[in-house]
Amino acid sequence: MNILRMDISVIIPVYKSENTIAPLVERILSTLRTYRMEIVLVNDGSPDRSEVICTQLAERFQQVKFISLRRNFGEFNAVMCGLHYAEALLRDDR
């Protein structure tokens, strides 16, 4: 059985990032294009248009996944949420 796994999962907590998140995602996709990768965007209750932009990015790029939290839980919790959702395995035995 051959299961494809992600080489890299990039977790990005999003808060007040409406002007920066799209260029960041595009740069990451361009830089890591040779890897099986995913970007997990976690909207941490951002009050600006970040949620709309992240939704558009997830629709535009198959490598982008999007989670939107109902309120601001803080950066640490947003990252932990993204890690829970990510497909790449963290390993220290290589």
Disulfide bonds with the S-S distance in Angstrom:
none
